[in-house]
Amino acid sequence: MKRTTEWIIEKLIFISGIGSIVFVALIFFFLLKEGLSLFASVNVFSFLFGVNWYPISEPPQFGILPLILGSLLVTLGAVVIAVPLGIASALYVAEVAPKWLSEILKSGIELLAAIPSIVLGFIGIATLAPFLKNVFNLPSGLTALAGSIMLAFMAMPTIVSIIEDSINSVPRSYREGSLALGATRWQTIYRVILPAASSGILAAIMLGIGRVIGETMAVLMITGNAAILPTSILQPVRTLTATIAAEMGEAVSGSEHYFALFAIGIVLFVISFIINLVADFFMNRNKKRNKKK
C-alpha cells in the first residue's frame, strides 16, 4: 500500500512538471501564431528598430524601439536602486541582526510582495510623482524615474530573499576561518561571505530584473506613457507591458494592430526566458559549488 501511494505521488509530480512545460510551450506557440502574422506586411527590422509607434495612423507605424528603450531604462533604474538596497538588507538580516529581529524583518520584507501593484501605482501617483515634480522642477512627475523607484521596491522581496538564502548557504567554516586569521566581522562579510555567495547574488539580480521588466500596472500608471525615444530618466516613457495592457482592449481582432501587440508579447517572452535561463544557470552553479565543498 505504501509503495502504491508513493508511486501515485511520484507520477502526479511528474505529470505536474510535464504539464508546466506544456503550458509554457502552448503559450509561446500561441504568441507565435498571432504575432508572426504581423510580419506578412511589416518588416521585422522596422518593427524592432522603428522609432514611431502610431498603430492607428494612416499608414500605421509599428516601431517598438521607444518601447524597448523605455522598458530597459525603467528596468535599469530599478536595478540600480534595488540591488544595493537588497544586498545591504540581506546582509543585515542574515549576518548582523539578532535572530528575533531577523525573523520580524524577513516577514516584513516578504509582505512587500503581497502588496498589489495597482496599489503601489496609486501610491506613486499620489505621493512620489508630485514629489519628483517639485524636486526636479518638471512639468510632470510621471517619469521613468518614478517607475524605477516603485519597481525597485517591488523587486526587493525577491532580491533580498534569494540573497539571504545564498548567504546562509555559505559554510560556517568560512566565517570561522576568516575570524581565526584575524579578520574583522566586516572584512569577513566583504572579502569572504559576499564572494562565496556571488552566484546566488547574481541569480537574485537576474530574477529581480525579470520581476521588474514583466510588471504592468504600476508602470502603466506612473511612467507617463509617452511612446518617444527617451533621452533622460526624468522623461515620461512607455514600456512594452504597458503598451499591451493599454491597447489590447482597443485593438480590432485580426488587425495589424492586434498582431503587433502579440509580436510585442513574443519580444517580452524571449527577454523573460533569457533572464530566467541566466538566473537558473547561476543558481545551479552555486548549488554545485557548495556540494563540492
C-alpha positions in Angstrom: 0.0 0.0 0.0 2.8 2.4 0.9 4.7 1.7 -2.4 1.5 2.2 -4.3 0.9 5.6 -2.6 4.5 6.6 -3.3 4.2 5.6 -7.0 1.0 7.6 -7.4 2.6 10.7 -5.8 5.7 10.4 -8.0 3.5 10.1 -11.1 1.4 13.1 -10.1 4.6 15.2 -9.5 5.9 14.0 -12.9 2.6 14.9 -14.6 2.6 18.4 -12.9 6.2 19.0 -14.1 5.4 18.0 -17.7 2.2 20.0 -17.6 4.1 23.1 -16.6 6.4 22.7 -19.6 3.5 22.0 -21.9 1.6 25.1 -20.8 4.6 27.3 -21.3 5.1 25.8 -24.8 1.5 26.3 -25.7 1.6 30.0 -24.6 4.7 30.5 -26.7 3.2 28.8 -29.7 0.0 30.9 -29.3 2.1 34.1 -29.3 4.0 32.9 -32.4 0.7 32.1 -34.2 -0.8 35.5 -33.6 2.4 37.6 -33.5 4.2 36.3 -36.6 1.1 37.2 -38.7 2.3 40.8 -38.5 5.4 40.2 -40.4 3.5 39.3 -43.6 3.1 43.1 -44.0 5.6 44.6 -41.7 9.4 44.2 -41.9 11.0 42.7 -38.8 13.8 45.2 -38.8 11.4 48.2 -39.0 9.3 46.6 -36.2 12.3 46.1 -33.8 14.2 49.3 -34.7 11.5 51.7 -35.9 11.2 54.9 -33.8 7.5 55.6 -34.3 4.6 53.7 -32.6 1.5 55.0 -34.3 -0.7 51.9 -34.7 -3.9 53.7 -35.7 -2.4 56.3 -38.1 -2.7 56.1 -41.8 -0.5 54.3 -42.7 0.1 52.7 -39.3 3.7 52.6 -37.9 4.8 49.8 -35.6 8.3 50.7 -34.4 8.8 49.4 -30.9 12.3 50.8 -30.3 11.0 53.5 -28.0 9.1 50.9 -26.0 12.1 48.6 -25.7 14.3 51.5 -24.6 11.6 52.7 -22.2 11.4 49.2 -20.6 15.2 49.0 -20.4 15.6 52.5 -18.9 12.9 51.8 -16.2 14.4 48.4 -15.5 18.0 49.7 -15.3 16.9 52.4 -12.9 15.1 49.9 -10.7 18.1 47.6 -10.6 20.5 50.4 -9.7 18.2 51.2 -6.7 17.1 47.7 -5.7 20.4 45.8 -5.9 22.5 47.9 -3.4 19.5 48.1 -1.0 18.7 44.4 -1.5 22.3 43.3 -0.8 22.5 45.6 2.3 19.2 44.4 3.6 20.1 40.7 3.1 23.4 41.1 4.8 21.8 42.8 7.8 19.1 40.2 8.1 21.5 37.2 7.6 24.6 38.4 9.4 24.1 41.4 11.7 20.5 41.5 13.1 19.7 39.4 16.2 17.7 36.3 15.5 14.4 37.7 16.8 14.7 40.9 14.8 15.8 38.9 11.7 12.6 36.9 11.8 10.5 40.1 12.0 12.4 41.8 9.2 12.1 38.7 7.0 8.3 38.6 7.5 8.1 42.3 6.7 10.1 42.0 3.5 8.1 39.1 2.3 4.9 41.0 3.0 6.0 43.6 0.5 5.5 41.0 -2.2 1.8 40.8 -1.2 1.0 44.4 -2.0 -0.9 44.6 -5.3 1.0 46.5 -8.0 -2.0 48.7 -8.6 -1.9 49.9 -5.0 1.7 50.8 -5.4 0.7 52.6 -8.6 -1.8 54.7 -6.7 0.8 55.5 -4.0 3.2 56.6 -6.7 0.7 58.9 -8.4 -0.4 60.4 -5.0 3.0 60.9 -3.4 6.0 60.0 -5.5 5.1 61.8 -8.7 4.3 65.2 -7.1 7.5 64.9 -5.0 9.6 64.4 -8.1 7.8 67.1 -9.9 8.7 69.6 -7.2 12.2 68.5 -6.6 13.3 68.4 -10.2 11.0 71.2 -11.4 9.4 69.0 -14.0 6.2 69.6 -16.0 5.0 66.1 -14.8 6.3 63.8 -12.1 5.1 60.8 -14.1 8.6 59.8 -15.4 10.9 56.8 -15.9 12.5 57.7 -12.5 9.1 57.4 -10.7 8.6 54.0 -12.4 12.1 52.9 -11.4 11.7 53.8 -7.8 8.3 52.0 -7.4 9.6 48.9 -9.3 12.7 48.8 -7.2 10.6 48.3 -4.1 8.5 45.6 -5.9 11.7 43.7 -6.8 13.1 44.0 -3.3 11.4 40.9 -1.7 12.7 38.7 -4.5 16.2 40.0 -4.3 16.5 40.1 -0.5 15.1 36.5 -0.1 17.4 34.9 -2.6 20.5 36.7 -1.5 19.7 35.9 2.2 19.4 32.2 1.3 22.6 32.4 -0.6 24.5 34.0 2.3 23.1 31.4 4.7 24.3 28.6 2.4 27.9 29.8 2.8 29.6 27.2 5.0 30.1 28.3 8.6 33.8 27.2 8.4 34.4 30.1 6.0 33.4 32.6 8.7 35.3 30.8 11.5 38.4 30.5 9.4 38.3 34.2 8.5 37.8 35.3 12.0 40.5 33.0 13.3 43.0 34.5 10.9 42.4 37.9 12.4 39.8 39.4 10.0 37.2 41.7 11.5 33.5 40.9 11.1 33.1 43.4 8.3 36.2 42.2 6.5 34.8 38.7 6.7 31.5 39.8 5.2 33.1 41.8 2.4 36.0 39.5 1.5 34.7 36.1 2.3 30.9 35.8 2.5 30.0 38.0 -0.4 32.4 36.4 -2.9 31.3 32.9 -1.8 27.6 33.9 -2.3 28.3 35.7 -5.6 26.4 33.2 -7.8 23.3 33.5 -5.7 23.5 37.2 -5.7 23.8 37.3 -9.5 20.8 34.9 -9.7 18.8 37.3 -7.4 19.7 40.2 -9.6 18.6 38.4 -12.7 15.3 37.3 -11.2 14.7 40.8 -9.9 15.2 42.1 -13.4 12.7 39.5 -14.6 10.2 40.7 -12.0 10.7 44.3 -13.0 10.6 44.0 -16.8 7.3 42.0 -16.6 5.5 44.5 -14.4 2.4 46.1 -16.0 0.0 48.1 -13.8 2.5 50.2 -11.8 4.4 51.3 -14.8 1.2 51.9 -16.8 0.1 54.4 -14.1 3.3 56.3 -13.2 5.7 56.4 -16.2 3.7 58.9 -18.3 3.0 56.5 -21.2 4.8 58.6 -23.9 6.0 56.4 -26.8 9.1 58.5 -27.5 12.8 57.8 -27.6 13.9 58.6 -24.0 17.0 60.8 -23.5 16.7 61.2 -19.8 15.3 59.2 -16.8 13.3 62.3 -16.0 11.2 61.9 -19.1 7.9 60.1 -19.5 8.3 56.8 -21.2 6.2 53.8 -22.3 7.1 50.2 -21.7 6.3 47.1 -23.6 4.0 45.7 -21.0 2.1 49.0 -20.6 1.5 49.2 -24.3 -0.1 45.7 -24.4 -2.2 46.5 -21.3 -3.3 49.9 -22.6 -4.1 49.0 -26.2 -5.2 45.4 -26.3 -8.8 46.3 -25.4 -9.0 48.8 -28.2 -7.3 46.7 -31.0 -9.6 45.1 -33.5 -9.2 41.4 -33.5 -7.3 40.2 -36.6 -6.0 43.7 -37.4 -2.3 44.6 -37.8 -2.5 46.5 -34.5 -3.8 43.3 -32.8 -1.0 41.2 -34.3 1.6 43.9 -33.4 0.6 43.6 -29.7 1.1 39.9 -29.8 4.5 40.4 -31.5 5.4 42.6 -28.5 4.4 39.7 -26.3 6.9 37.5 -28.2 9.7 40.0 -27.5 8.8 40.1 -23.8 8.6 36.3 -23.7 12.1 35.9 -25.2 13.5 38.6 -22.8 12.0 36.9 -19.8 13.1 33.5 -20.9 16.7 34.6 -21.3 16.7 36.3 -17.9 15.3 33.2 -16.2 17.7 31.0 -18.0 20.7 33.1 -16.9 19.3 33.1 -13.3 18.8 29.4 -13.3 22.4 28.9 -14.6 23.9 30.9 -11.7 21.7 29.2 -9.1 22.7 25.7 -10.2 26.3 26.8 -10.4 26.1 27.9 -6.8 24.5 24.6 -5.7 27.1 22.5 -7.4 29.9 24.5 -6.0 28.5 24.1 -2.4 28.1 20.4 -2.9 31.8 20.0 -3.9 32.8 21.8 -0.8 
